[in-house]
Amino acid sequence: QLQLVESGGGLVQSGGSLRLSCSASAFSLDDYAVAWFRQAPGKEREGVSCIRSSGAITRNSESVKGRFTISRDNAKNTVFLQMNSLKPEDTAVYYCNTRPSVPWGQGTQVTVSS
């Protein structure tokens, strides 16, 4: 069964950092572009950043440019999202997915306190 698992979320103070991980079971992420998304309470899911199978970064949301960095480690079958200088408005459930997409995972909650 294709499955994505997000982890690494938590509660952090404004200005802090977190690193999220996206891993896959039953398939390899190597051949896929992978994107991070987030969904804040009462808002639609939005794209945050995307990385191609080659490692090239194809998109960063304007709201996270200069603060968030997406990367991948194909040997570990994992994609990361390093989040620095976190702000309260970054509070959301963060998800990853491939291109083309597979079933969504549970996501990981990120809460930034002011």
MOURZI-V205328 format. One record per residue. N is the residue number from 1. RES is the residue in one small letter. SS is DSSP state (@ for helix, = for strand, . for the rest). PSI is psi in degrees with one decimal (* if undefined). NEAR is the number of other C-alpha atoms within 8 Angstrom. Layout:
n:res:ss:psi:near
N:RES:SS:PSI:NEAR
N:RES:SS:PSI:NEAR
This chain:
n:res:ss:psi:near
1:q:.:125.5:4
2:l:.:130.7:9
3:q:=:138.1:11
4:l:=:139.8:13
5:v:=:120.3:11
6:e:=:143.1:15
7:s:=:169.1:9
8:g:.:-4.6:9
9:g:.:175.2:11
10:g:=:-168.9:9
11:l:=:127.7:8
12:v:=:152.0:11
13:q:=:156.1:9
14:s:.:133.2:11
15:g:.:-9.6:8
16:g:.:-176.0:9
17:s:.:153.1:10
18:l:=:153.9:11
19:r:=:119.7:10
20:l:=:149.3:12
21:s:=:145.3:12
22:c:=:115.9:12
23:s:=:161.0:10
24:a:=:146.2:13
25:s:=:145.7:9
26:a:.:2.5:7
27:f:.:164.4:6
28:s:.:137.4:8
29:l:.:-10.3:13
30:d:.:-42.2:7
31:d:.:6.8:6
32:y:.:145.7:10
33:a:=:144.0:12
34:v:=:136.1:14
35:a:=:149.7:13
36:w:=:140.3:13
37:f:=:164.8:13
38:r:=:153.6:12
39:q:=:114.2:11
40:a:.:158.2:10
41:p:.:128.8:5
42:g:.:5.2:4
43:k:.:161.8:6
44:e:.:157.3:6
45:r:.:136.2:8
46:e:=:148.8:7
47:g:=:142.3:9
48:v:=:-52.2:12
49:s:=:153.5:14
50:c:=:142.4:13
51:i:=:134.3:16
52:r:.:167.8:11
53:s:.:-27.6:11
54:s:.:-15.7:5
55:g:.:-8.9:8
56:a:.:135.9:7
57:i:=:122.6:10
58:t:=:-20.1:8
59:r:=:138.3:8
60:n:=:129.8:10
61:s:.:142.4:9
62:e:.:-33.2:5
63:s:.:-16.2:4
64:v:.:-0.7:9
65:k:.:135.1:8
66:g:.:-7.4:5
67:r:.:-36.5:9
68:f:=:141.3:10
69:t:=:124.7:9
70:i:=:143.7:12
71:s:=:168.6:9
72:r:=:150.1:10
73:d:=:96.7:8
74:n:@:-29.5:9
75:a:@:-30.1:5
76:k:@:0.6:5
77:n:.:44.1:12
78:t:=:143.3:13
79:v:=:138.6:13
80:f:=:156.8:11
81:l:=:106.0:12
82:q:=:122.2:11
83:m:=:116.1:12
84:n:.:164.8:10
85:s:.:48.2:9
86:l:.:146.0:13
87:k:.:156.9:11
88:p:@:-32.5:10
89:e:@:-5.5:5
90:d:@:-6.2:9
91:t:.:124.1:11
92:a:=:171.1:11
93:v:=:128.8:11
94:y:=:133.4:13
95:y:=:156.6:13
96:c:=:158.0:14
97:n:=:160.8:13
98:t:=:169.2:11
99:r:=:111.8:8
100:p:.:162.8:6
101:s:.:157.5:6
102:v:.:175.9:8
103:p:.:140.1:8
104:w:.:145.9:10
105:g:.:-170.2:10
106:q:.:-21.3:7
107:g:.:171.2:12
108:t:=:133.1:12
109:q:=:129.9:10
110:v:=:123.6:13
111:t:=:124.0:12
112:v:=:119.0:14
113:s:=:148.6:9
114:s:.:*:6
